[in-house]
Amino acid sequence: MNWIQFAWQAQQPGPPNLSFLLVLLAMFAMFYFVLIRPQRKKQKETKEMVNALKKGDRVVTSGGIFGTIAGVHDSIVVLKIAEDVKIEVLKGAVANIIHDKPAS
């Protein structure tokens, strides 16, 4: 008879264990601090860098193209990649600003 009572009690809905909730909360906190927070910080830094682009900055695009900014429009940057060669790229395609001088 004991095994029938045990099986019946196991099927009864009840409040979740406190330990289960604590483990779930700890896992969420870990994901937040390991994955979500650093990604948001990087997105914020990238957005600030893109908004601060100005004429004369030397940059590299996400496609690996190096150039100097010749003009900045709403969402487009005009890059001078060689003498008399200019291309237009999206601001979001600029991956990094290069602070050192080119080796020419």
MOPAC internal coordinates of N, CA, C and O (Angstrom, degrees):
PM7 1SCF
backbone

  N    0.0000 0     0.00 0     0.00 0    0    0    0
  C    1.4436 1     0.00 0     0.00 0    1    0    0
  C    1.5249 1   111.48 1     0.00 0    2    1    0
  O    1.2310 1   120.01 1   150.78 1    3    2    1
  N    1.3237 1   117.58 1   -29.22 1    3    2    1
  C    1.4606 1   120.44 1  -178.85 1    5    3    2
  C    1.5242 1   112.50 1   -62.77 1    6    5    3
  O    1.2310 1   120.23 1   140.92 1    7    6    5
  N    1.3103 1   117.17 1   -39.08 1    7    6    5
  C    1.4602 1   118.52 1  -177.97 1    9    7    6
  C    1.5232 1   111.28 1   -68.77 1   10    9    7
  O    1.2310 1   119.52 1   150.78 1   11   10    9
  N    1.3244 1   118.52 1   -29.22 1   11   10    9
  C    1.4624 1   121.21 1   177.34 1   13   11   10
  C    1.5304 1   110.03 1   -70.00 1   14   13   11
  O    1.2310 1   120.43 1   138.11 1   15   14   13
  N    1.3183 1   116.78 1   -41.89 1   15   14   13
  C    1.4669 1   120.28 1   177.91 1   17   15   14
  C    1.5303 1   110.62 1   -65.05 1   18   17   15
  O    1.2310 1   120.27 1   139.05 1   19   18   17
  N    1.3207 1   117.09 1   -40.95 1   19   18   17
  C    1.4615 1   121.05 1   179.56 1   21   19   18
  C    1.5308 1   110.51 1   -63.14 1   22   21   19
  O    1.2310 1   120.43 1   135.24 1   23   22   21
  N    1.3403 1   116.79 1   -44.76 1   23   22   21
  C    1.4640 1   120.90 1   179.54 1   25   23   22
  C    1.5252 1   110.44 1   -64.72 1   26   25   23
  O    1.2310 1   120.05 1   141.03 1   27   26   25
  N    1.3175 1   117.52 1   -38.97 1   27   26   25
  C    1.4677 1   121.54 1   179.75 1   29   27   26
  C    1.5233 1   110.52 1   -65.74 1   30   29   27
  O    1.2310 1   119.80 1   137.86 1   31   30   29
  N    1.3257 1   117.99 1   -42.14 1   31   30   29
  C    1.4594 1   121.56 1  -179.75 1   33   31   30
  C    1.5241 1   111.36 1   -68.96 1   34   33   31
  O    1.2310 1   119.81 1   147.55 1   35   34   33
  N    1.3224 1   117.98 1   -32.45 1   35   34   33
  C    1.4649 1   121.24 1   179.49 1   37   35   34
  C    1.5245 1   110.96 1   -68.08 1   38   37   35
  O    1.2310 1   120.42 1   152.95 1   39   38   37
  N    1.3384 1   116.79 1   -27.05 1   39   38   37
  C    1.4485 1   119.89 1  -178.98 1   41   39   38
  C    1.5193 1   112.71 1   -87.16 1   42   41   39
  O    1.2310 1   119.33 1   167.31 1   43   42   41
  N    1.2796 1   118.88 1   -12.69 1   43   42   41
  C    1.4540 1   122.39 1  -177.87 1   45   43   42
  C    1.5258 1   110.36 1   -72.08 1   46   45   43
  O    1.2310 1   119.97 1   -50.75 1   47   46   45
  N    1.3321 1   117.67 1   129.25 1   47   46   45
  C    1.4662 1   119.11 1   176.78 1   49   47   46
  C    1.5207 1   109.84 1   -69.86 1   50   49   47
  O    1.2310 1   121.57 1   -35.47 1   51   50   49
  N    1.3023 1   114.60 1   144.53 1   51   50   49
  C    1.4504 1   119.51 1   179.93 1   53   51   50
  C    1.5083 1   109.93 1  -157.93 1   54   53   51
  O    1.2310 1   120.38 1    -1.80 1   55   54   53
  N    1.3011 1   116.88 1   178.20 1   55   54   53
  C    1.4620 1   118.79 1   179.25 1   57   55   54
  C    1.5246 1   110.63 1   -67.81 1   58   57   55
  O    1.2310 1   120.11 1   -35.35 1   59   58   57
  N    1.3274 1   117.39 1   144.65 1   59   58   57
  C    1.4644 1   120.10 1   179.59 1   61   59   58
  C    1.5288 1   110.73 1   -66.67 1   62   61   59
  O    1.2310 1   121.62 1   -26.44 1   63   62   61
  N    1.3051 1   114.50 1   153.56 1   63   62   61
  C    1.4649 1   119.76 1   179.03 1   65   63   62
  C    1.5139 1   110.68 1   -63.39 1   66   65   63
  O    1.2310 1   120.90 1   -33.60 1   67   66   65
  N    1.3131 1   115.88 1   146.40 1   67   66   65
  C    1.4546 1   121.03 1   177.46 1   69   67   66
  C    1.5261 1   110.57 1   -66.36 1   70   69   67
  O    1.2310 1   120.50 1   143.59 1   71   70   69
  N    1.3261 1   116.65 1   -36.41 1   71   70   69
  C    1.4666 1   119.56 1   180.00 1   73   71   70
  C    1.5271 1   110.87 1   -64.53 1   74   73   71
  O    1.2310 1   120.10 1   142.44 1   75   74   73
  N    1.3308 1   117.42 1   -37.56 1   75   74   73
  C    1.4679 1   120.71 1   177.50 1   77   75   74
  C    1.5232 1   110.62 1   -62.98 1   78   77   75
  O    1.2310 1   120.28 1   136.84 1   79   78   77
  N    1.3118 1   117.07 1   -43.16 1   79   78   77
  C    1.4673 1   120.86 1   178.97 1   81   79   78
  C    1.5250 1   111.57 1   -64.78 1   82   81   79
  O    1.2310 1   120.44 1   141.29 1   83   82   81
  N    1.3251 1   116.77 1   -38.71 1   83   82   81
  C    1.4663 1   120.04 1   178.45 1   85   83   82
  C    1.5257 1   111.39 1   -65.59 1   86   85   83
  O    1.2310 1   120.55 1   138.83 1   87   86   85
  N    1.3234 1   116.56 1   -41.17 1   87   86   85
  C    1.4692 1   120.41 1   178.12 1   89   87   86
  C    1.5244 1   110.05 1   -64.63 1   90   89   87
  O    1.2310 1   120.35 1   137.41 1   91   90   89
  N    1.3135 1   116.94 1   -42.59 1   91   90   89
  C    1.4599 1   121.19 1   178.49 1   93   91   90
  C    1.5279 1   111.28 1   -62.68 1   94   93   91
  O    1.2310 1   120.31 1   137.04 1   95   94   93
  N    1.3107 1   117.01 1   -42.96 1   95   94   93
  C    1.4601 1   121.79 1   177.68 1   97   95   94
  C    1.5300 1   111.45 1   -64.42 1   98   97   95
  O    1.2310 1   120.34 1   138.47 1   99   98   97
  N    1.3237 1   116.95 1   -41.53 1   99   98   97
  C    1.4679 1   120.73 1   178.22 1  101   99   98
  C    1.5233 1   111.17 1   -64.00 1  102  101   99
  O    1.2310 1   120.04 1   140.99 1  103  102  101
  N    1.3322 1   117.53 1   -39.01 1  103  102  101
  C    1.4630 1   120.46 1   178.27 1  105  103  102
  C    1.5260 1   110.99 1   -65.74 1  106  105  103
  O    1.2310 1   120.15 1   138.10 1  107  106  105
  N    1.3227 1   117.33 1   -41.90 1  107  106  105
  C    1.4536 1   120.40 1   177.88 1  109  107  106
  C    1.5236 1   110.99 1   -62.53 1  110  109  107
  O    1.2310 1   120.32 1   136.49 1  111  110  109
  N    1.3371 1   116.99 1   -43.51 1  111  110  109
  C    1.4664 1   120.81 1   178.93 1  113  111  110
  C    1.5255 1   110.41 1   -62.01 1  114  113  111
  O    1.2310 1   120.28 1   139.26 1  115  114  113
  N    1.3248 1   117.07 1   -40.74 1  115  114  113
  C    1.4631 1   120.45 1   179.36 1  117  115  114
  C    1.5277 1   110.56 1   -63.44 1  118  117  115
  O    1.2310 1   120.04 1   134.30 1  119  118  117
  N    1.3366 1   117.52 1   -45.70 1  119  118  117
  C    1.4575 1   120.35 1   178.33 1  121  119  118
  C    1.5257 1   110.94 1   -61.52 1  122  121  119
  O    1.2310 1   120.48 1   140.50 1  123  122  121
  N    1.3134 1   116.69 1   -39.50 1  123  122  121
  C    1.4575 1   119.93 1  -179.62 1  125  123  122
  C    1.5242 1   110.96 1   -62.37 1  126  125  123
  O    1.2310 1   120.29 1   129.67 1  127  126  125
  N    1.3243 1   117.05 1   -50.33 1  127  126  125
  C    1.4637 1   119.94 1  -175.00 1  129  127  126
  C    1.5231 1   113.41 1   -76.73 1  130  129  127
  O    1.2310 1   119.70 1   156.93 1  131  130  129
  N    1.3270 1   118.17 1   -23.07 1  131  130  129
  C    1.4663 1   120.38 1  -178.80 1  133  131  130
  C    1.5270 1   111.83 1   -93.48 1  134  133  131
  O    1.2310 1   119.92 1   144.62 1  135  134  133
  N    1.3333 1   117.75 1   -35.38 1  135  134  133
  C    1.4602 1   119.71 1  -174.26 1  137  135  134
  C    1.5174 1   114.47 1  -112.52 1  138  137  135
  O    1.2310 1   119.70 1   127.36 1  139  138  137
  N    1.2991 1   118.17 1   -52.64 1  139  138  137
  C    1.4621 1   121.71 1  -169.94 1  141  139  138
  C    1.5161 1   112.03 1   -73.63 1  142  141  139
  O    1.2310 1   119.75 1   130.49 1  143  142  141
  N    1.3207 1   118.08 1   -49.51 1  143  142  141
  C    1.4707 1   121.49 1  -175.69 1  145  143  142
  C    1.5381 1   112.76 1   -62.01 1  146  145  143
  O    1.2310 1   118.91 1   132.19 1  147  146  145
  N    1.3415 1   119.69 1   -47.81 1  147  146  145
  C    1.4700 1   118.40 1   178.26 1  149  147  146
  C    1.5256 1   113.22 1   -62.61 1  150  149  147
  O    1.2310 1   120.30 1   144.71 1  151  150  149
  N    1.3386 1   117.04 1   -35.29 1  151  150  149
  C    1.4636 1   119.82 1   179.36 1  153  151  150
  C    1.5258 1   110.77 1   -66.22 1  154  153  151
  O    1.2310 1   120.11 1   138.08 1  155  154  153
  N    1.3246 1   117.39 1   -41.92 1  155  154  153
  C    1.4685 1   120.30 1   177.79 1  157  155  154
  C    1.5288 1   110.97 1   -63.71 1  158  157  155
  O    1.2310 1   120.57 1   140.58 1  159  158  157
  N    1.3263 1   116.52 1   -39.42 1  159  158  157
  C    1.4681 1   120.40 1   179.24 1  161  159  158
  C    1.5285 1   110.39 1   -63.29 1  162  161  159
  O    1.2310 1   120.38 1   136.76 1  163  162  161
  N    1.3271 1   116.87 1   -43.24 1  163  162  161
  C    1.4630 1   120.58 1   179.76 1  165  163  162
  C    1.5289 1   110.85 1   -65.94 1  166  165  163
  O    1.2310 1   119.81 1   139.96 1  167  166  165
  N    1.3243 1   117.97 1   -40.04 1  167  166  165
  C    1.4614 1   121.16 1   177.38 1  169  167  166
  C    1.5160 1   111.01 1   -62.52 1  170  169  167
  O    1.2310 1   120.04 1   140.01 1  171  170  169
  N    1.3190 1   117.53 1   -39.99 1  171  170  169
  C    1.4628 1   121.80 1   179.58 1  173  171  170
  C    1.5295 1   110.57 1   -65.34 1  174  173  171
  O    1.2310 1   120.30 1   136.17 1  175  174  173
  N    1.3454 1   117.04 1   -43.83 1  175  174  173
  C    1.4646 1   120.86 1   178.87 1  177  175  174
  C    1.5319 1   110.88 1   -63.62 1  178  177  175
  O    1.2310 1   120.06 1   138.77 1  179  178  177
  N    1.3212 1   117.49 1   -41.23 1  179  178  177
  C    1.4669 1   121.24 1   179.45 1  181  179  178
  C    1.5174 1   110.76 1   -65.08 1  182  181  179
  O    1.2310 1   120.36 1   138.16 1  183  182  181
  N    1.3298 1   116.92 1   -41.84 1  183  182  181
  C    1.4643 1   120.42 1   178.94 1  185  183  182
  C    1.5269 1   110.94 1   -63.33 1  186  185  183
  O    1.2310 1   120.19 1   138.27 1  187  186  185
  N    1.3345 1   117.24 1   -41.73 1  187  186  185
  C    1.4663 1   120.75 1   177.79 1  189  187  186
  C    1.5197 1   111.04 1   -63.96 1  190  189  187
  O    1.2310 1   120.18 1   139.77 1  191  190  189
  N    1.3386 1   117.26 1   -40.23 1  191  190  189
  C    1.4635 1   121.34 1   179.79 1  193  191  190
  C    1.5270 1   110.25 1   -64.67 1  194  193  191
  O    1.2310 1   120.28 1   136.27 1  195  194  193
  N    1.3339 1   117.07 1   -43.73 1  195  194  193
  C    1.4699 1   120.85 1  -179.47 1  197  195  194
  C    1.5280 1   110.30 1   -65.67 1  198  197  195
  O    1.2310 1   119.72 1   140.14 1  199  198  197
  N    1.3168 1   118.13 1   -39.86 1  199  198  197
  C    1.4648 1   120.84 1   179.27 1  201  199  198
  C    1.5259 1   112.54 1   -69.67 1  202  201  199
  O    1.2310 1   119.88 1   158.30 1  203  202  201
  N    1.3281 1   117.83 1   -21.70 1  203  202  201
  C    1.4613 1   121.32 1  -178.34 1  205  203  202
  C    1.5288 1   112.99 1   -93.58 1  206  205  203
  O    1.2310 1   119.81 1  -175.78 1  207  206  205
  N    1.3320 1   117.97 1     4.22 1  207  206  205
  C    1.4693 1   119.86 1   179.90 1  209  207  206
  C    1.5223 1   110.20 1   -63.03 1  210  209  207
  O    1.2310 1   121.34 1   -41.91 1  211  210  209
  N    1.3353 1   115.05 1   138.09 1  211  210  209
  C    1.4599 1   119.66 1   179.56 1  213  211  210
  C    1.5181 1   109.54 1  -142.93 1  214  213  211
  O    1.2310 1   121.18 1   -15.73 1  215  214  213
  N    1.3099 1   115.34 1   164.27 1  215  214  213
  C    1.4612 1   122.02 1  -179.46 1  217  215  214
  C    1.5290 1   109.56 1   -59.67 1  218  217  215
  O    1.2310 1   121.19 1   -46.29 1  219  218  217
  N    1.3350 1   115.34 1   133.71 1  219  218  217
  C    1.4576 1   120.85 1   178.39 1  221  219  218
  C    1.5188 1   114.17 1    99.25 1  222  221  219
  O    1.2310 1   119.77 1   166.97 1  223  222  221
  N    1.3433 1   118.05 1   -13.03 1  223  222  221
  C    1.4661 1   120.69 1   177.26 1  225  223  222
  C    1.5198 1   110.14 1   -69.95 1  226  225  223
  O    1.2310 1   120.86 1   -42.03 1  227  226  225
  N    1.3255 1   115.95 1   137.97 1  227  226  225
  C    1.4605 1   120.74 1   174.48 1  229  227  226
  C    1.5208 1   106.89 1   -93.30 1  230  229  227
  O    1.2310 1   120.75 1   -53.38 1  231  230  229
  N    1.3478 1   116.17 1   126.62 1  231  230  229
  C    1.4643 1   121.01 1  -173.78 1  233  231  230
  C    1.5229 1   111.16 1  -133.64 1  234  233  231
  O    1.2310 1   121.55 1   -13.08 1  235  234  233
  N    1.3211 1   114.64 1   166.92 1  235  234  233
  C    1.4616 1   122.35 1   170.75 1  237  235  234
  C    1.5258 1   106.53 1  -127.12 1  238  237  235
  O    1.2310 1   121.12 1   -42.07 1  239  238  237
  N    1.3468 1   115.47 1   137.93 1  239  238  237
  C    1.4564 1   120.08 1  -179.34 1  241  239  238
  C    1.5245 1   109.65 1   -88.52 1  242  241  239
  O    1.2310 1   121.11 1    -9.22 1  243  242  241
  N    1.3278 1   115.48 1   170.78 1  243  242  241
  C    1.4552 1   119.78 1   177.93 1  245  243  242
  C    1.5267 1   111.47 1   -66.92 1  246  245  243
  O    1.2310 1   120.09 1   161.33 1  247  246  245
  N    1.3124 1   117.43 1   -18.67 1  247  246  245
  C    1.4607 1   122.04 1   176.04 1  249  247  246
  C    1.5169 1   113.40 1   -87.25 1  250  249  247
  O    1.2310 1   120.13 1   177.58 1  251  250  249
  N    1.3327 1   117.37 1    -2.42 1  251  250  249
  C    1.4547 1   121.44 1   177.12 1  253  251  250
  C    1.5166 1   114.53 1    91.89 1  254  253  251
  O    1.2310 1   119.43 1  -166.17 1  255  254  253
  N    1.3115 1   118.70 1    13.83 1  255  254  253
  C    1.4600 1   122.10 1  -179.94 1  257  255  254
  C    1.5215 1   109.33 1   -89.67 1  258  257  255
  O    1.2310 1   120.88 1   -54.59 1  259  258  257
  N    1.3248 1   115.92 1   125.41 1  259  258  257
  C    1.4611 1   121.76 1   176.73 1  261  259  258
  C    1.5152 1   108.68 1   -92.55 1  262  261  259
  O    1.2310 1   120.55 1   -37.06 1  263  262  261
  N    1.3202 1   116.55 1   142.94 1  263  262  261
  C    1.4497 1   119.65 1   178.18 1  265  263  262
  C    1.5161 1   111.27 1  -169.54 1  266  265  263
  O    1.2310 1   121.83 1    -6.73 1  267  266  265
  N    1.3255 1   114.11 1   173.27 1  267  266  265
  C    1.4570 1   121.91 1   177.09 1  269  267  266
  C    1.5236 1   107.42 1  -113.87 1  270  269  267
  O    1.2310 1   120.90 1   -45.04 1  271  270  269
  N    1.3185 1   115.89 1   134.96 1  271  270  269
  C    1.4616 1   119.89 1  -177.51 1  273  271  270
  C    1.5246 1   109.65 1   -69.91 1  274  273  271
  O    1.2310 1   121.07 1   -56.60 1  275  274  273
  N    1.3431 1   115.55 1   123.40 1  275  274  273
  C    1.4568 1   121.58 1   178.43 1  277  275  274
  C    1.5199 1   110.99 1  -101.11 1  278  277  275
  O    1.2310 1   120.50 1   162.17 1  279  278  277
  N    1.3169 1   116.65 1   -17.83 1  279  278  277
  C    1.4599 1   120.59 1   179.58 1  281  279  278
  C    1.5171 1   110.76 1  -169.97 1  282  281  279
  O    1.2310 1   121.51 1   -29.89 1  283  282  281
  N    1.3249 1   114.72 1   150.11 1  283  282  281
  C    1.4686 1   120.58 1   178.97 1  285  283  282
  C    1.5252 1   107.91 1  -127.79 1  286  285  283
  O    1.2310 1   121.04 1   -53.51 1  287  286  285
  N    1.3320 1   115.62 1   126.49 1  287  286  285
  C    1.4597 1   121.64 1   176.87 1  289  287  286
  C    1.5253 1   108.03 1  -116.06 1  290  289  287
  O    1.2310 1   119.65 1    13.01 1  291  290  289
  N    1.3151 1   118.26 1  -166.99 1  291  290  289
  C    1.4675 1   121.97 1  -176.53 1  293  291  290
  C    1.5253 1   112.46 1   -50.89 1  294  293  291
  O    1.2310 1   120.32 1   116.25 1  295  294  293
  N    1.3098 1   116.99 1   -63.75 1  295  294  293
  C    1.4612 1   120.52 1  -178.50 1  297  295  294
  C    1.5249 1   112.23 1  -124.57 1  298  297  295
  O    1.2310 1   120.66 1  -169.20 1  299  298  297
  N    1.3330 1   116.34 1    10.80 1  299  298  297
  C    1.4690 1   121.81 1  -176.60 1  301  299  298
  C    1.5201 1   110.16 1  -123.04 1  302  301  299
  O    1.2310 1   121.28 1   -37.57 1  303  302  301
  N    1.3245 1   115.17 1   142.43 1  303  302  301
  C    1.4613 1   122.61 1   174.60 1  305  303  302
  C    1.5206 1   107.77 1  -118.61 1  306  305  303
  O    1.2310 1   120.25 1   -47.53 1  307  306  305
  N    1.3122 1   117.12 1   132.47 1  307  306  305
  C    1.4616 1   121.61 1   176.08 1  309  307  306
  C    1.5221 1   106.88 1   -95.43 1  310  309  307
  O    1.2310 1   120.76 1   -60.20 1  311  310  309
  N    1.3373 1   116.16 1   119.80 1  311  310  309
  C    1.4618 1   121.86 1  -178.56 1  313  311  310
  C    1.5205 1   110.38 1  -106.56 1  314  313  311
  O    1.2310 1   121.14 1   -45.84 1  315  314  313
  N    1.3174 1   115.43 1   134.16 1  315  314  313
  C    1.4623 1   121.27 1   171.82 1  317  315  314
  C    1.5166 1   105.72 1   -95.37 1  318  317  315
  O    1.2310 1   120.89 1   -68.10 1  319  318  317
  N    1.3561 1   115.91 1   111.90 1  319  318  317
  C    1.4561 1   119.37 1  -176.23 1  321  319  318
  C    1.5276 1   112.70 1  -103.11 1  322  321  319
  O    1.2310 1   120.29 1   165.15 1  323  322  321
  N    1.3241 1   117.05 1   -14.85 1  323  322  321
  C    1.4601 1   122.53 1   175.76 1  325  323  322
  C    1.5243 1   107.09 1  -159.92 1  326  325  323
  O    1.2310 1   120.78 1    -3.43 1  327  326  325
  N    1.3034 1   116.11 1   176.57 1  327  326  325
  C    1.4600 1   120.12 1   178.88 1  329  327  326
  C    1.5273 1   109.28 1   -62.93 1  330  329  327
  O    1.2310 1   120.12 1   -56.34 1  331  330  329
  N    1.3152 1   117.37 1   123.66 1  331  330  329
  C    1.4627 1   125.24 1  -179.07 1  333  331  330
  C    1.5351 1   113.57 1    61.18 1  334  333  331
  O    1.2310 1   119.91 1  -156.82 1  335  334  333
  N    1.3226 1   117.78 1    23.18 1  335  334  333
  C    1.4665 1   121.30 1   176.65 1  337  335  334
  C    1.5264 1   108.24 1  -124.89 1  338  337  335
  O    1.2310 1   121.31 1   -65.15 1  339  338  337
  N    1.3404 1   115.09 1   114.85 1  339  338  337
  C    1.4616 1   120.79 1   179.34 1  341  339  338
  C    1.5155 1   108.83 1  -125.97 1  342  341  339
  O    1.2310 1   120.82 1   -38.03 1  343  342  341
  N    1.3261 1   116.03 1   141.97 1  343  342  341
  C    1.4585 1   121.12 1   176.49 1  345  343  342
  C    1.5244 1   108.95 1  -129.25 1  346  345  343
  O    1.2310 1   121.42 1   -23.63 1  347  346  345
  N    1.3135 1   114.88 1   156.37 1  347  346  345
  C    1.4550 1   120.16 1   176.97 1  349  347  346
  C    1.5328 1   107.92 1  -106.88 1  350  349  347
  O    1.2310 1   120.72 1   -47.70 1  351  350  349
  N    1.3237 1   116.23 1   132.30 1  351  350  349
  C    1.4645 1   121.50 1   175.97 1  353  351  350
  C    1.5247 1   108.18 1  -133.38 1  354  353  351
  O    1.2310 1   120.95 1   -20.88 1  355  354  353
  N    1.3120 1   115.78 1   159.12 1  355  354  353
  C    1.4521 1   119.98 1   174.76 1  357  355  354
  C    1.5225 1   110.23 1   -70.12 1  358  357  355
  O    1.2310 1   120.57 1   -31.91 1  359  358  357
  N    1.3154 1   116.51 1   148.09 1  359  358  357
  C    1.4661 1   120.05 1   177.43 1  361  359  358
  C    1.5203 1   111.12 1   -57.58 1  362  361  359
  O    1.2310 1   120.53 1   143.17 1  363  362  361
  N    1.3211 1   116.58 1   -36.83 1  363  362  361
  C    1.4582 1   120.85 1  -179.22 1  365  363  362
  C    1.5194 1   113.49 1   -66.63 1  366  365  363
  O    1.2310 1   119.97 1   163.48 1  367  366  365
  N    1.3367 1   117.66 1   -16.52 1  367  366  365
  C    1.4578 1   121.11 1   179.33 1  369  367  366
  C    1.5226 1   112.40 1   -81.56 1  370  369  367
  O    1.2310 1   120.31 1   168.55 1  371  370  369
  N    1.3286 1   117.02 1   -11.45 1  371  370  369
  C    1.4675 1   120.27 1   177.56 1  373  371  370
  C    1.5234 1   107.47 1   -76.39 1  374  373  371
  O    1.2310 1   121.17 1   -62.29 1  375  374  373
  N    1.3375 1   115.37 1   117.71 1  375  374  373
  C    1.4601 1   120.24 1  -175.20 1  377  375  374
  C    1.5225 1   112.14 1   -90.23 1  378  377  375
  O    1.2310 1   119.80 1   145.40 1  379  378  377
  N    1.3390 1   117.98 1   -34.60 1  379  378  377
  C    1.4541 1   119.57 1  -173.51 1  381  379  378
  C    1.5258 1   110.34 1  -160.70 1  382  381  379
  O    1.2310 1   121.47 1   -29.10 1  383  382  381
  N    1.3141 1   114.79 1   150.90 1  383  382  381
  C    1.4585 1   121.40 1   172.23 1  385  383  382
  C    1.5259 1   107.31 1   -95.77 1  386  385  383
  O    1.2310 1   120.62 1   -46.90 1  387  386  385
  N    1.3280 1   116.42 1   133.10 1  387  386  385
  C    1.4556 1   121.01 1  -179.94 1  389  387  386
  C    1.5142 1   108.43 1   -98.34 1  390  389  387
  O    1.2310 1   120.86 1   -57.09 1  391  390  389
  N    1.3293 1   115.96 1   122.91 1  391  390  389
  C    1.4532 1   120.32 1  -174.76 1  393  391  390
  C    1.5247 1   113.81 1   -95.41 1  394  393  391
  O    1.2310 1   119.87 1   165.03 1  395  394  393
  N    1.3340 1   117.85 1   -14.97 1  395  394  393
  C    1.4657 1   118.72 1   178.81 1  397  395  394
  C    1.5124 1   110.57 1   -92.32 1  398  397  395
  O    1.2310 1   120.07 1   -16.14 1  399  398  397
  N    1.3062 1   117.47 1   163.86 1  399  398  397
  C    1.4618 1   123.20 1  -177.66 1  401  399  398
  C    1.5291 1   109.52 1   -79.14 1  402  401  399
  O    1.2310 1   119.89 1   -34.32 1  403  402  401
  N    1.3412 1   117.82 1   145.68 1  403  402  401
  C    1.4703 1   120.02 1   177.34 1  405  403  402
  C    1.5196 1   110.85 1   -68.94 1  406  405  403
  O    1.2310 1   121.22 1   -28.71 1  407  406  405
  N    1.3376 1   115.27 1   151.29 1  407  406  405
  C    1.4589 1   120.80 1  -178.41 1  409  407  406
  C    1.5280 1   109.95 1   -89.97 1  410  409  407
  O    1.2310 1   119.66 1  -106.53 1  411  410  409
  N    1.3581 1   118.26 1    73.47 1  411  410  409
  C    1.4527 1   120.98 1   179.04 1  413  411  410
  C    1.4884 1   111.64 1  -110.53 1  414  413  411
  O    1.2310 1   120.10 1   180.00 1  415  414  413

